[in-house]
Amino acid sequence: MTEVIPKLIYEDNHLLVVEKPVNIPSQADESNDPDLLSILKSDLKYRYQKPGQVYLGLVHRLDRPVGGVMVFAKTSKAAARLSAQIRENIFKKSYLAVLNGRLERPRGTLRHFLLKDSYANKVSAVSGPQTGAKEAFLDYKVVSESEGLSLVHIDLQTGRSHQIRVQFAAIGHPLYGDQKYGVLYSRPGQQIALWSTLIRCLHPTKNEPMIFEDFPPQVYPWNLFKKESSQLFGSDGMLDEPLI
């Protein structure tokens, strides 16, 4: 085994939950760089001495520069049931992000129509419904502010491409280090401050509520908020105060 194996958060016969490292694609792409799905398949094959191809279902993705908790399905049954939960909005994803500036409202809902340019791999917020545009919602709460930056907790209500990055850029508060949507605020080499921090779903066979948490590394700018980012959630995996 030559690849670095991501941190294991949870595993059973149907689920594999890991921390996705930053700057690794969720699945193989045109870069031909090592991708998380292939690394995990190789690890399962090695650890369990499995012959032939190993099944591992990718049911959701994170952008390449984004790190944090990801859930994979170890069986086709689990993949089908988790995908159904995503369609039915049962599978819930929460993020932490560090934004440039101070938001006018400490909590709220962002609603935009997003249009993707697949050729340029870039998404734009447009003024209203139009051909190809998809409606996007998210709820946010400002957790803390420091040095002209804001730590926010985000609950996604829709799962559009680049949604968090585009929506906050559209209101004038792009994410720290976002080289694609916050170029006027970012410098080359900065790492985007967006982290998949919590996933709530039902176990695909037991139908029991499952909560998986992961927190950002204590490096800048996350270390400006180290107390807040590690004390956000209660024992049930929910914010101690509701977002809205």
Contacts in CASP RR format, 6 or more apart in sequence:
PFRMAT RR
TARGET T0000
AUTHOR 0000-0000-0000
METHOD contacts of the structure
MODEL  1
MTEVIPKLIYEDNHLLVVEKPVNIPSQADESNDPDLLSILKSDLKYRYQK
PGQVYLGLVHRLDRPVGGVMVFAKTSKAAARLSAQIRENIFKKSYLAVLN
GRLERPRGTLRHFLLKDSYANKVSAVSGPQTGAKEAFLDYKVVSESEGLS
LVHIDLQTGRSHQIRVQFAAIGHPLYGDQKYGVLYSRPGQQIALWSTLIR
CLHPTKNEPMIFEDFPPQVYPWNLFKKESSQLFGSDGMLDEPLI
1 42 0 8 1.000
1 43 0 8 1.000
1 46 0 8 1.000
3 34 0 8 1.000
3 39 0 8 1.000
3 42 0 8 1.000
3 43 0 8 1.000
4 21 0 8 1.000
5 39 0 8 1.000
5 40 0 8 1.000
5 43 0 8 1.000
6 18 0 8 1.000
6 19 0 8 1.000
6 20 0 8 1.000
6 21 0 8 1.000
6 36 0 8 1.000
6 39 0 8 1.000
6 40 0 8 1.000
7 18 0 8 1.000
7 19 0 8 1.000
7 214 0 8 1.000
8 16 0 8 1.000
8 17 0 8 1.000
8 18 0 8 1.000
9 17 0 8 1.000
9 18 0 8 1.000
9 19 0 8 1.000
9 69 0 8 1.000
9 212 0 8 1.000
9 213 0 8 1.000
9 214 0 8 1.000
10 16 0 8 1.000
10 17 0 8 1.000
10 210 0 8 1.000
10 212 0 8 1.000
11 17 0 8 1.000
13 74 0 8 1.000
13 75 0 8 1.000
14 73 0 8 1.000
14 74 0 8 1.000
14 75 0 8 1.000
14 77 0 8 1.000
14 78 0 8 1.000
14 203 0 8 1.000
14 204 0 8 1.000
14 205 0 8 1.000
15 71 0 8 1.000
15 72 0 8 1.000
15 73 0 8 1.000
15 74 0 8 1.000
15 78 0 8 1.000
15 203 0 8 1.000
15 204 0 8 1.000
15 210 0 8 1.000
16 40 0 8 1.000
16 44 0 8 1.000
16 56 0 8 1.000
16 71 0 8 1.000
16 72 0 8 1.000
16 73 0 8 1.000
16 74 0 8 1.000
17 69 0 8 1.000
17 70 0 8 1.000
17 71 0 8 1.000
17 72 0 8 1.000
17 199 0 8 1.000
17 212 0 8 1.000
18 36 0 8 1.000
18 40 0 8 1.000
18 69 0 8 1.000
18 70 0 8 1.000
18 72 0 8 1.000
19 67 0 8 1.000
19 68 0 8 1.000
19 69 0 8 1.000
19 70 0 8 1.000
19 214 0 8 1.000
20 26 0 8 1.000
20 36 0 8 1.000
20 62 0 8 1.000
20 66 0 8 1.000
20 67 0 8 1.000
20 68 0 8 1.000
20 69 0 8 1.000
20 70 0 8 1.000
20 196 0 8 1.000
21 36 0 8 1.000
21 67 0 8 1.000
22 65 0 8 1.000
22 66 0 8 1.000
22 67 0 8 1.000
22 191 0 8 1.000
22 192 0 8 1.000
23 64 0 8 1.000
23 65 0 8 1.000
23 191 0 8 1.000
24 33 0 8 1.000
24 34 0 8 1.000
24 35 0 8 1.000
24 36 0 8 1.000
24 39 0 8 1.000
24 64 0 8 1.000
25 31 0 8 1.000
25 33 0 8 1.000
25 35 0 8 1.000
25 36 0 8 1.000
25 64 0 8 1.000
26 35 0 8 1.000
26 36 0 8 1.000
26 37 0 8 1.000
26 58 0 8 1.000
26 61 0 8 1.000
26 62 0 8 1.000
26 64 0 8 1.000
26 70 0 8 1.000
27 35 0 8 1.000
27 36 0 8 1.000
27 37 0 8 1.000
27 38 0 8 1.000
27 58 0 8 1.000
27 61 0 8 1.000
28 35 0 8 1.000
28 37 0 8 1.000
28 38 0 8 1.000
29 35 0 8 1.000
29 64 0 8 1.000
36 70 0 8 1.000
37 56 0 8 1.000
37 57 0 8 1.000
37 58 0 8 1.000
37 72 0 8 1.000
40 56 0 8 1.000
40 72 0 8 1.000
41 54 0 8 1.000
41 56 0 8 1.000
42 54 0 8 1.000
44 50 0 8 1.000
44 54 0 8 1.000
44 56 0 8 1.000
44 74 0 8 1.000
45 52 0 8 1.000
45 54 0 8 1.000
55 74 0 8 1.000
55 75 0 8 1.000
55 76 0 8 1.000
56 72 0 8 1.000
56 73 0 8 1.000
56 74 0 8 1.000
57 72 0 8 1.000
57 73 0 8 1.000
57 74 0 8 1.000
57 76 0 8 1.000
57 78 0 8 1.000
57 79 0 8 1.000
58 72 0 8 1.000
59 71 0 8 1.000
59 72 0 8 1.000
59 73 0 8 1.000
59 79 0 8 1.000
59 82 0 8 1.000
59 83 0 8 1.000
59 86 0 8 1.000
59 91 0 8 1.000
60 70 0 8 1.000
60 71 0 8 1.000
60 86 0 8 1.000
60 91 0 8 1.000
60 93 0 8 1.000
62 68 0 8 1.000
62 70 0 8 1.000
62 196 0 8 1.000
63 162 0 8 1.000
63 165 0 8 1.000
63 194 0 8 1.000
65 179 0 8 1.000
65 191 0 8 1.000
65 192 0 8 1.000
65 194 0 8 1.000
66 192 0 8 1.000
66 194 0 8 1.000
66 195 0 8 1.000
66 196 0 8 1.000
67 194 0 8 1.000
67 195 0 8 1.000
67 196 0 8 1.000
68 195 0 8 1.000
68 196 0 8 1.000
68 197 0 8 1.000
68 214 0 8 1.000
68 216 0 8 1.000
69 196 0 8 1.000
69 197 0 8 1.000
69 198 0 8 1.000
69 199 0 8 1.000
69 212 0 8 1.000
69 213 0 8 1.000
69 214 0 8 1.000
70 196 0 8 1.000
70 199 0 8 1.000
71 82 0 8 1.000
71 199 0 8 1.000
71 201 0 8 1.000
71 212 0 8 1.000
73 79 0 8 1.000
73 82 0 8 1.000
73 204 0 8 1.000
75 204 0 8 1.000
77 204 0 8 1.000
77 205 0 8 1.000
78 204 0 8 1.000
78 205 0 8 1.000
81 204 0 8 1.000
81 205 0 8 1.000
82 91 0 8 1.000
82 201 0 8 1.000
82 204 0 8 1.000
85 91 0 8 1.000
85 201 0 8 1.000
85 202 0 8 1.000
89 157 0 8 1.000
90 201 0 8 1.000
90 202 0 8 1.000
91 199 0 8 1.000
91 200 0 8 1.000
91 201 0 8 1.000
92 155 0 8 1.000
92 156 0 8 1.000
92 199 0 8 1.000
92 200 0 8 1.000
92 201 0 8 1.000
93 155 0 8 1.000
93 156 0 8 1.000
93 159 0 8 1.000
93 196 0 8 1.000
93 198 0 8 1.000
93 199 0 8 1.000
94 153 0 8 1.000
94 154 0 8 1.000
94 155 0 8 1.000
94 156 0 8 1.000
94 196 0 8 1.000
94 197 0 8 1.000
94 198 0 8 1.000
94 199 0 8 1.000
94 200 0 8 1.000
95 153 0 8 1.000
95 154 0 8 1.000
95 156 0 8 1.000
95 164 0 8 1.000
95 194 0 8 1.000
95 195 0 8 1.000
95 196 0 8 1.000
95 197 0 8 1.000
96 143 0 8 1.000
96 151 0 8 1.000
96 152 0 8 1.000
96 153 0 8 1.000
96 154 0 8 1.000
96 194 0 8 1.000
96 195 0 8 1.000
96 197 0 8 1.000
96 215 0 8 1.000
96 216 0 8 1.000
96 229 0 8 1.000
96 232 0 8 1.000
97 151 0 8 1.000
97 152 0 8 1.000
97 154 0 8 1.000
97 164 0 8 1.000
97 168 0 8 1.000
97 175 0 8 1.000
97 193 0 8 1.000
97 194 0 8 1.000
97 195 0 8 1.000
98 149 0 8 1.000
98 150 0 8 1.000
98 151 0 8 1.000
98 152 0 8 1.000
98 175 0 8 1.000
98 176 0 8 1.000
98 193 0 8 1.000
98 221 0 8 1.000
98 222 0 8 1.000
98 224 0 8 1.000
98 225 0 8 1.000
99 149 0 8 1.000
99 150 0 8 1.000
99 151 0 8 1.000
99 152 0 8 1.000
99 168 0 8 1.000
99 173 0 8 1.000
99 174 0 8 1.000
99 175 0 8 1.000
99 176 0 8 1.000
100 148 0 8 1.000
100 149 0 8 1.000
100 150 0 8 1.000
100 172 0 8 1.000
100 173 0 8 1.000
100 174 0 8 1.000
100 175 0 8 1.000
100 176 0 8 1.000
100 182 0 8 1.000
100 185 0 8 1.000
101 148 0 8 1.000
101 149 0 8 1.000
101 150 0 8 1.000
101 173 0 8 1.000
102 145 0 8 1.000
102 148 0 8 1.000
102 150 0 8 1.000
103 142 0 8 1.000
103 150 0 8 1.000
103 152 0 8 1.000
103 171 0 8 1.000
103 173 0 8 1.000
106 141 0 8 1.000
106 142 0 8 1.000
107 139 0 8 1.000
107 140 0 8 1.000
107 141 0 8 1.000
107 142 0 8 1.000
107 243 0 8 1.000
107 244 0 8 1.000
108 139 0 8 1.000
108 140 0 8 1.000
108 141 0 8 1.000
108 243 0 8 1.000
108 244 0 8 1.000
109 137 0 8 1.000
109 138 0 8 1.000
109 139 0 8 1.000
109 140 0 8 1.000
109 244 0 8 1.000
110 136 0 8 1.000
110 137 0 8 1.000
110 138 0 8 1.000
110 140 0 8 1.000
110 167 0 8 1.000
110 168 0 8 1.000
110 170 0 8 1.000
110 171 0 8 1.000
111 135 0 8 1.000
111 136 0 8 1.000
111 137 0 8 1.000
112 125 0 8 1.000
112 126 0 8 1.000
112 135 0 8 1.000
112 136 0 8 1.000
112 166 0 8 1.000
112 167 0 8 1.000
112 170 0 8 1.000
113 125 0 8 1.000
113 126 0 8 1.000
113 127 0 8 1.000
113 128 0 8 1.000
113 129 0 8 1.000
113 130 0 8 1.000
113 133 0 8 1.000
113 134 0 8 1.000
113 135 0 8 1.000
113 136 0 8 1.000
114 123 0 8 1.000
114 124 0 8 1.000
114 125 0 8 1.000
114 126 0 8 1.000
114 133 0 8 1.000
114 134 0 8 1.000
114 135 0 8 1.000
114 136 0 8 1.000
114 160 0 8 1.000
114 161 0 8 1.000
114 162 0 8 1.000
114 163 0 8 1.000
114 166 0 8 1.000
114 167 0 8 1.000
115 123 0 8 1.000
115 124 0 8 1.000
115 125 0 8 1.000
115 126 0 8 1.000
115 130 0 8 1.000
115 132 0 8 1.000
115 133 0 8 1.000
115 134 0 8 1.000
116 122 0 8 1.000
116 123 0 8 1.000
116 132 0 8 1.000
116 161 0 8 1.000
116 162 0 8 1.000
117 123 0 8 1.000
117 124 0 8 1.000
122 162 0 8 1.000
122 180 0 8 1.000
123 160 0 8 1.000
123 161 0 8 1.000
123 162 0 8 1.000
123 163 0 8 1.000
123 166 0 8 1.000
124 166 0 8 1.000
125 166 0 8 1.000
125 167 0 8 1.000
125 169 0 8 1.000
125 170 0 8 1.000
126 133 0 8 1.000
129 135 0 8 1.000
134 158 0 8 1.000
134 160 0 8 1.000
135 158 0 8 1.000
136 158 0 8 1.000
136 159 0 8 1.000
136 160 0 8 1.000
136 163 0 8 1.000
136 166 0 8 1.000
136 167 0 8 1.000
137 157 0 8 1.000
137 158 0 8 1.000
138 154 0 8 1.000
138 155 0 8 1.000
138 156 0 8 1.000
138 157 0 8 1.000
138 158 0 8 1.000
138 163 0 8 1.000
138 164 0 8 1.000
138 167 0 8 1.000
139 154 0 8 1.000
139 155 0 8 1.000
139 157 0 8 1.000
139 243 0 8 1.000
139 244 0 8 1.000
140 152 0 8 1.000
140 153 0 8 1.000
140 154 0 8 1.000
140 155 0 8 1.000
140 243 0 8 1.000
141 152 0 8 1.000
141 153 0 8 1.000
141 239 0 8 1.000
141 241 0 8 1.000
141 243 0 8 1.000
142 150 0 8 1.000
142 151 0 8 1.000
142 152 0 8 1.000
143 151 0 8 1.000
143 152 0 8 1.000
143 153 0 8 1.000
143 225 0 8 1.000
143 228 0 8 1.000
143 229 0 8 1.000
143 232 0 8 1.000
144 150 0 8 1.000
144 151 0 8 1.000
144 225 0 8 1.000
144 228 0 8 1.000
145 151 0 8 1.000
146 224 0 8 1.000
146 225 0 8 1.000
147 221 0 8 1.000
147 224 0 8 1.000
149 176 0 8 1.000
149 221 0 8 1.000
149 224 0 8 1.000
150 173 0 8 1.000
151 224 0 8 1.000
151 225 0 8 1.000
151 228 0 8 1.000
151 229 0 8 1.000
153 197 0 8 1.000
153 232 0 8 1.000
153 239 0 8 1.000
153 243 0 8 1.000
154 164 0 8 1.000
155 243 0 8 1.000
156 163 0 8 1.000
156 164 0 8 1.000
160 166 0 8 1.000
162 180 0 8 1.000
162 181 0 8 1.000
164 175 0 8 1.000
164 194 0 8 1.000
165 174 0 8 1.000
165 175 0 8 1.000
165 178 0 8 1.000
165 180 0 8 1.000
165 181 0 8 1.000
165 192 0 8 1.000
165 194 0 8 1.000
166 181 0 8 1.000
168 174 0 8 1.000
168 175 0 8 1.000
169 175 0 8 1.000
169 178 0 8 1.000
169 181 0 8 1.000
169 182 0 8 1.000
174 181 0 8 1.000
174 182 0 8 1.000
174 184 0 8 1.000
174 185 0 8 1.000
174 186 0 8 1.000
175 181 0 8 1.000
175 182 0 8 1.000
175 192 0 8 1.000
175 193 0 8 1.000
175 194 0 8 1.000
176 185 0 8 1.000
176 186 0 8 1.000
176 190 0 8 1.000
176 192 0 8 1.000
176 193 0 8 1.000
176 221 0 8 1.000
177 185 0 8 1.000
177 186 0 8 1.000
177 187 0 8 1.000
177 190 0 8 1.000
177 191 0 8 1.000
177 192 0 8 1.000
177 193 0 8 1.000
178 185 0 8 1.000
178 186 0 8 1.000
178 192 0 8 1.000
178 194 0 8 1.000
179 186 0 8 1.000
179 188 0 8 1.000
179 189 0 8 1.000
179 190 0 8 1.000
179 192 0 8 1.000
193 216 0 8 1.000
193 221 0 8 1.000
193 222 0 8 1.000
195 214 0 8 1.000
195 215 0 8 1.000
195 216 0 8 1.000
195 222 0 8 1.000
196 214 0 8 1.000
197 213 0 8 1.000
197 214 0 8 1.000
197 215 0 8 1.000
197 216 0 8 1.000
197 229 0 8 1.000
197 232 0 8 1.000
198 211 0 8 1.000
198 212 0 8 1.000
198 213 0 8 1.000
198 214 0 8 1.000
198 233 0 8 1.000
198 237 0 8 1.000
199 211 0 8 1.000
199 212 0 8 1.000
200 209 0 8 1.000
200 210 0 8 1.000
200 211 0 8 1.000
200 212 0 8 1.000
200 237 0 8 1.000
201 209 0 8 1.000
201 210 0 8 1.000
202 208 0 8 1.000
202 209 0 8 1.000
202 210 0 8 1.000
203 209 0 8 1.000
203 210 0 8 1.000
211 236 0 8 1.000
211 237 0 8 1.000
213 233 0 8 1.000
213 237 0 8 1.000
215 229 0 8 1.000
215 230 0 8 1.000
216 222 0 8 1.000
216 229 0 8 1.000
218 226 0 8 1.000
222 229 0 8 1.000
232 239 0 8 1.000
232 240 0 8 1.000
233 239 0 8 1.000
233 240 0 8 1.000
234 240 0 8 1.000
END
